[in-house]
Amino acid sequence: MSDIIDALAAGRVTATALTTACLARIAAFDRAGPMLNAVRALNPDALAIAGKLDGTRPSAKRPLAGVPILLKDNIATGDRQPTTAGSLALESARARGDATLVKLLRKAGAVILGKANLTEFANILATDMPSGYSSLGGQVKNPYVPTLLDDRGIPVVDPGGSSSGSAVAVAAGLCAASVGTETSGSLLHPASRNGIVTVKPTVGLISRAGIVPIAHSRDTAGPMTRTVRDAAILLNVLAAEDPLDPVTERQRRPADYTADLARDAMKGARIGVPSDPADPLNDSYYGKLPPDGARLMAEVIKVLEDLGAIIVRAAMPTAGWIGGPGTTMPVLNRNPLSRNKGNLATPPIVFLYELKHDLNLYLRDWATNTDIKTIADIVAFNDSCRESAALWPGPVPRRQRDQGRFERARIQIGPGHGPALRQDARHGRLHEPAKARRRVVPRRHRRRDRRQGRLSQRHGARRLRFGRRRQGHARLSARRRLRRESLERAQAAASRLRL
């Protein structure tokens, strides 16, 4: 991408010529030839946008002027492009406006080339979905081995997910760069499978407003490029504060991510490797690698050491492992493509708690031109299509398909329950109800905090609020009112006994 920017700045190529070349390459390699299937839909206005930018050269104000960018198809655009998350249920869905990151890209002069295919609903619909498969877009193929498929039509070398199309498009040269999203590995996995560069930002560095969600406490977008410098250039544009995403207000970022790029940047860098040969029983990551994987990682570590990095080996204590009691929710795996069909899968409970709340609010606040308004509508739509195999491309008849995680979230968790509604602004509730909910702090906790000198300003405000509540029964909660009435009856009975 940096070479493209230099060519645009020097006038050696125009935005229209670049966009035309990308469209031709998509036609040759994505729609024909190896049929990579990385691009789910093209922007019908791409050439018109490029034409308006032909007279504009990249600058500090518009660093991406004329650069063709693909977006993962769960990022909202307020134009003629659908935003579908790869689902037939949302085939016609549009968005009320651009996601915040799309506004930033347009402001920087980028040409939004189209939407990239993905694992449906960012791989939260069902257990063990094939990476890069969606009911609307079909199967994305790895560009290095696009013809190596099993008897079910699934790539033997998968493209990674869920930002499959975004990664494949960059690797195959279908665009200058792309934007993907991640909840748990959806940037890192496809980047590693396709030999490209990505940055998995801390939640809050890039606004999540306008992205079809899984879990607001984990979701983030990120750049997908061919080089580290390109990733830094794109991150310069994407990382910005956004009033629609409160958690971005506390971000700390350098003025320019490219400023510190250097060929000797690894010298003296301390890189942790969670593997200690002296503690093999606690080696939960590297200890599970097969011989070829262990050999490859040893070679990578050797390269880092040769570049001057300091490798710190330390097994991660068991207490630090992800998971454990209360952190997962059992979901029956009905996926016929899965080798574990019939067994219980254990996705993180936070994903399913926040999924229903966040997705319902996206459908309410962002989605237009669709009758789908809730996660229950999506489940019902999928159920209604079970007998229509023609509606569902792919290797498995529709009636056998699985949407177990959506069903679990819909049935077990209501939109007014769970941690999703107990997160405060520091965790970035993007669709908070107009009336803020108050969390009751038990009196014993306030007494404890006062004893230990830890009564914070927030707790002080709560104490004042509770003091005001005691002025009238009408403002007491139901539980406190019942407790007070019970105490009064007991006191009255004791008085009568004394008389």
N, C-alpha and C positions, 0 to 999 in steps of 0.2 A: 504493500500500500504506500509506503514512503516513496518508492520509485515512481508510482503513479502520481503522487502529489507533486513530486519534482517535475515530472513531465508536463502536468497541467500548469504549474507555475511558470515554466519556461515557454509555454505556448506550443509545445511539440505535439500535443494531442488536445482534443476538445472533449467536453463532457458528453456530447452527443455521440462522438466516435467511440468513446469508452463504453457507454451504455449499449450501443449497437453491437459492439464486439462481445460484451457479456451475454446479450440476448442470443447472439449467434452461437456462442459456445454452449449455452443452456440447451438450445435446439439440437445441437450436434451430440452432446454427451449426456444430457439429462433426459431429454425427450426421445432421443434416438441413440444409436450406437450401444454403449453399455447400459444405457437407461438407468442412471444412478438414482433418479427419483428424489433428489435432494430438495428441489424447489417445488413447493406445493402449489403456489399460485404466483403469477407475475403481476406487477403493478401496471394497470392499463395506462397510467399517466406517466410512466417512467421516462419515455422519450420526450414528452412535453416538458417535464421538469428539467431534464438535461438541457434541452434547447434554451431554456431561460437562463441557464448557468454558463452557457458557452462564452459569454463575455466576462465572466467572473473568474478570477484566478485565486487559488488558495492563499490565505493571508492569516495573520494572527487573529483577526476577527472571524473569519470563515475558513478554518483550517481544512475542512473536508469538501470545499467547493468542487462539485463535479465528480466526487468519488462514489461509485456504485456500492451500496450496502444492502445486504439481505437481513431480514428480521425473522426470528423464530415465530411461528404462527400461533403463539400465545401472547404476543405483544400487540396491543390495540393500536390501530391506525384509524383516524377519523376520515378516511377517504373512501374510494370505491372498492378497496380490498376488504374481503371478509377477515374476521379474526375468529378462528374455529377451534384452536387447540387440537386439530386433527380429527375432530369428531363429526360424524354425520349428523348428530343431533344439532350441531351449530353450523351446519353447512352454509346457511344463508345469513348468519349473524354478522352484523356490522358493529362498530363501536361509536359511541357518542362523540368521541374526540380522540386525539392522539395521546398515547401514553407519554408521560413526562420525558422519558428518554428519547422518544421519537421527536418530540418538539425540539429537544437539544440537537439532535442530528440534523433536522431540517434547518435550524438556525445556523448550524455550522456549515451548511451548504451541501450536505450529502444527498445523493439521489437514492431514494428508497426503491430498490429494484423489485422487491416482491417479498413473499413470505416463504420461509423454509419449512420443510416437512419435519416431523418430530415424532417421538413416541407419544401416543395419544394421551392427552391430558398430562403430559410431562411424566408419564409412567406411574400414575397413581390410580389408574382405573382398575387394574387387575394385577394379580401376582404373576411374576415371570413372563411379562409380555415380551415379545421379541424386540430387541433394541431397534428403534427406528421405524416401527410399524404403527400405522394409524388407520382406522377404518375409512377415513376420507382420503388420505394421501397414499396409502399402500406402504410398501416396504422400501426403505432407503438401503442402498448398497454401499459397501466399502469401496472407495475408488481404486484401491490397490489390487483388489481381487473381486471385481464385480460379478464374475461369472461363476464363482465357487459357491454354489447353493446346495442345500440338502434336498431330500425328496419332498419336503414340505414347502420349498421355496424360500426358506430362511437362510440368510448368509452364514456360511461356515465361519468366516471371519466377520463378525458383526461390526457395524459402524459406530457402536457406542450410543448411549442415550442419556437423557432424552433429547439433547440438542443435536440430534444426528444430522439433520439436513444442514444446519448451520455450519457444522464442522466439515462435512463432505463437500459442501459448496466452496469453502475456502481452499481445501486441499486440492480440489479439481480445477481451481481457477475460474469458477463460475461468477465470482464477484471479487471485489478488492478486499472486503472484510465482512464479517457478519456479527450479529448480536444473538447470544443464546441466554438461557436462564438455568438456574440451579437451585434445587432444594437440598439434595444430597448426592453430589457426584455428576450432575447432568451437564456441567461444563467440563469438568476434569476428565471424565470417562471418554466422551467422544473426541476430545482434543488428543488424548493419548492414543486412541485407536486410529487416528487419521494423521498423526504426525504434525499437528499444528500447535499454536501457542494460545493459551487462554489465561485469564486472571479471574480467580474466584474471589470477588470482593467480600469484605466484611459487610454484614447486613447493615444497610444505612448509608453505604458509600454511593450507591446508585439507587435512585428512586424506584420503588416497586409499584407506584400508582399506574394503573392501566395495564397490568400484567395479569393474565388469567392465573389465579393463585393455587397453591397447594396449602402452604402454611406460612402465615405472615412472619412468624418468628424465625424462619429458615430461608425464605425465598430471596433470591437476588438475581439480577441480570449481570452479564459480563461480556467483554470483547472476545472475539475469536478471529485470530489473524495468523499470518504465516511467520512473522518474526516478533521478537520481544519488543523492538522499537515500535512496530505497528500497534501492538497491544497497548503500549504506553500512550501513543498518539490518540487512539480511540478512547482510552480511559480518561484522558484529559477532557474530552467532550462529555462523556457520560456521567462523571462524578460531579454532582452539584446538589446543593440544598434544594429542597422542594417542600412548600407548605402542605402539599397533599400527602406527604409522607413524613410525619413528625420526627422519626428517628434520624432522618438526614440532617436535622438541625445541629446535631452534635458531632458531625463528621470532622475529621482532621485530615487534610490532604495537602500535598505540596502544590505549589503554583504550577509546576511542570513536571510530569512524571518522566519525561525524557532527559531531564537535566543531569541526573546522576548515572545514566547509562554509560558504561565503560567496559573495555575489553578485559580489564583486570579486576572487575567488580567482585569476583569470587574470592580474591585474595583476603584471607583473614576472616571470611564469613563463617560463622558457626552454624552447622547444619546438624540437626538431631536425627538420629536413626533409631527408631524404637525396636532395637534388637541388640541383645547382649549375649554373646556366646557363653558367658559365665552363668547365665540365668536362663537355661533353655526351656524350663517348664513355664516361664512367664513370658515367653516370646510368642505373643498371640498373632503377630502379623507376619514377620519373616519366617517364622517356624513353620507356617502352613504353605510356603511357596514350593512348587515342584522344582526339581533340579534345574530345568532350563530357566525358570523364572529367577531362582536364586543366583544362577550364574550371570544372568543379565543385570540384575541389581548390583552384583559385585563389580561388574564392569562400569556401571554408571557411577558408583561410589568412587571407584578408582579415578575416573575422569575428573570428578569434583576435587579429589585430593590433589591431582596433578595441577589443577588450576589454582591451588592455594587454599582451598576451603578446609576448615577444621571440622572433622567428623566427630560428633559426640554420640557415643553409643550408650543407650540406657533403655532397658526394657520398661515399658509403660506399666505401672502398678495395676493390679487387678481392679482396684477401686476406681481407676480412671478409664476403664473400658466403657464403651458405649453399650447401653442396654442394662438389663437387670430387672428385678421385680418391680412391677408397676410402670415400666416404661414402654411396654409393647401391648398390642391388642391382638388376640387370636382371630384369624380370618381363614375360613376353609378355602383351600386352593382348588378351584374347579377348572383351571385352565388346561385344556386338553393338550396344549403344546408343552406344558411343563413336565419335567421329569419327576416332580414332587406332587403331581396331581393326587388329590384325596387327602393330603396331609395339611396340617395347620401351618399357615404362614404367620409371622409375628412382626408386622410393620410397626414402626414407632407410633405410640398412641397419640403423640402430639400432632402427627400428620393428619390422622383421622378426626381428631377433635377440631382442629382448625380448618380442615378442608371444607366441611359443610358450611360453617360460618362464613369463611372468606369467599368461597365460590358463590354462595347464594348472594352475597353482597356485590360481587363483581357482576353477576347476571342482572341484578337490580339496578346498579348504578352506571354500568358501562355498556351492556349489551343492548342492541336494538335490532329491529327487523327479524325478530325470532319470537316464537311462542314459548321458548324454554326460559323459565324464570327461576328455577330452583334445581338443586341436585336431584330431587325426586322426579322432576320432569325428564331429566336425562336418563335416569334409570328406567322410567316408564317408556320413553321413546325407544331405548335399546330393546326392552322386552317386546314392544309392539312389532319390531322388525325381525324377530327371530325366525319367522317363516319365510322371509324374503331374502334368500341367499344372494340375489343379484345386487342388493344394496350394500353388501359387505364384501369387498375384495379381499383376497388373501387366501392362505392355504387351508383355512378351517371353516366349515359351514357355520353360518351365523348362529344357528340354534345351539351350537356347542360353545359359543364364546362366553367369556367370563367377565364380570364387572364386580367382583366380590368386594373390593375395597370401597367402591361407591355405595354398594348395598349396605355394607357394615356401617359406614358413616351415616347414611340416611336413616337407618332403622334405630341405631343405638344412641345417637347423639343428637340432641335438639339444638336449634340455633341460639337458645338462651342459656345454655349450660356449658360447664367445663372451662378450662383455662383460656379458651379463645376470648371469652368476654371478661376474663379477670386480668388480662394484660393491660398495663397502663401505657401512657404515651411513650415511655422510653423503649417499649417493644414495638411501637409503630402500628397502632390500630388505624388502618387507612380508611375504614368506613364506620367510624364510631357513631352510635346513635346521638341525636341532638342533645338529649338529656344525659349528662354523665352519670354513671352508676357509682354509688358509694360503697366502698368495701368496709364492712364492720370490723373494727379492731377490738377484740375482747378486752374487757376492763382489766383482767388479770395481766394481760400483756402490757397495758399502759402502766400499771403499777410496777411491773418488773422493770420496764424501761426507765421509769423515774428513779427507782432504787439504784439502778446501775448507771445513772447519768446519761442515758441514751435517748432521752425524749427529744425526738427530732422536731423541727419546725412543722413538718407535715403532721406528726402525731399531736403536736400542740393544737394545730388547727382542728384536728378531729376531736380533741378533748373539748374545745370550745363549741364545736357542733353538737357534741353529746350534751353539753351543759344547756344549750338552747333547747334541745329536745326534751329535757326534763321539765321545761316550763309548762308543758301541756300534754295531756294524754293523746291528743289527736296526732301528734308528731312522733309518738313512740312506735317502734316496730311491733309487729304482732307478738313476737316472742317476748319482748320486754314488757309489753302491756299485760300479757297473761301472767307473767312472773310477778308484776306489781300487784295485780288484782288478787292473786293467790296469797301474797304476803298480807295484804289488807284484810282479807277474810280471816286469815289465821290470827292476826292481831285482834280483830273484833271478837273472835271466839274466845281468845284468852281473856279479854276484858270481861266478857259475860261470866266466865268461870270465876274470876276474882270477885265479881259482885255476888 
